[in-house]
Structure formats: structure tokens, C-alpha cells
Amino acid sequence: MLLTGECSDRLIYRKVRQSDFKSWLPFFVDMRTSEHWVMEHQPAEQGCIDWYEKQFHRYQNQLGGMNALIEKSSGQLVGHCGLLVQTVDGERELEIGYSLLPAFWKQGFAIEAARKTRDFAFQHDLAPSLVSIISVTNLPSMKVATANGMTVEKTTEYHHNTVNIFRIWRDQWSTINSSQ
């Protein structure tokens, strides 16, 4: 389910590497990155270690995973986007998840990556629909989901957070693609 070797206009998609750690650590240092998500507070370095362990666990257990997003022009790590196997309200779902380093916010990278990930999932028939799980307070991520053709299906609790479940179905995606 990884987009390894894929590219979009400004991004190269590849597997997360342990060598990305130092580039990704600022995500955990900047408190704005966790302001919409209730979780146990821990030192930034431990948060980053845990995040990497989770990604490698996903890779090894066919639970999807994040792709490192590399900016073509600079070679810098922009963030991550990928297809993640999740359980929401007892149902197995395929989620488009995304997180960017704050230095790359508000530049369209999240929308570009989410759309590429959506297209990849539907082109490879990975699921009949895709979701994005977004805190009800996270307006920037909601804008990305909406720009990705998703609409709010419901509000629910997920890992002690009140979230909106945004969804797009394959037939909705086909309509979007045929109009472009």
C-alpha cells in the first residue's frame, strides 16, 4: 500500500527510513502539531521514536504505512502521507493520513499528497472507500479532506478524541476524475 517510487508535481514518495529521524523530530518539538489531538505528553525525542516504531510495525504487519514526502526541488523531508489500516467504531477502514512539518504548512503540500494517495488507492482497487480521521477542532486538516473530495460522514470518538470521519467512495472519485 506504499506509493514508493511515485511522484506528484512537487513531491517524491518513498518508504520512511530511520535516517529521517532528525528531519522529523521538529514535528514533535513544535507544540502546534499536537494541539488538536489528546495524547499522553512525552519528550519530543521519545514521541519521534514511538512514531517511527509504529511506522515500521505497520510496514511489517501489512497495516499500510506512511510515505515520506520529499520535496523534489530541495530534497527536504516535507512530512508524511499514507494509507493506514484503522478500526473505527468496530469497522476496518483504510485511512488517508497526513502530517507535515510546520515549515511546509499552507503551501498545498498536504492536498497534493492526499490526492495522490487517494488516486493510488482507487487505481489499485485497495478499498471501496477511504476515510480521513480528523479532530473536530482541526480546521486545516478538514480543508485538506474537503479538497480531496471527502465529506463528513459522522462524528465519533477515536482514541479518546472527538473526530469527524471524512469519507470518499470510489464512484465519487470516478466522477471527480472524469470532470478533470
Secondary structure, 3 states (H helix, E strand, C coil): CCCCCCECCCEEEEECCHHHHHHHHHHHHCHHHHCCCCCCCCCHHHHHHHHHHHHHHHHHCCCEEEEEEEECCCCCEEEEEEEEEEEECCEEEEEEEEEECHHHCCCCHHHHHHHHHHHHHHHCCCCCEEEEEEECCCHHHHHHHHHCCCEEEEEEEECCEEEEEEEEEHHHHHHHHHCC
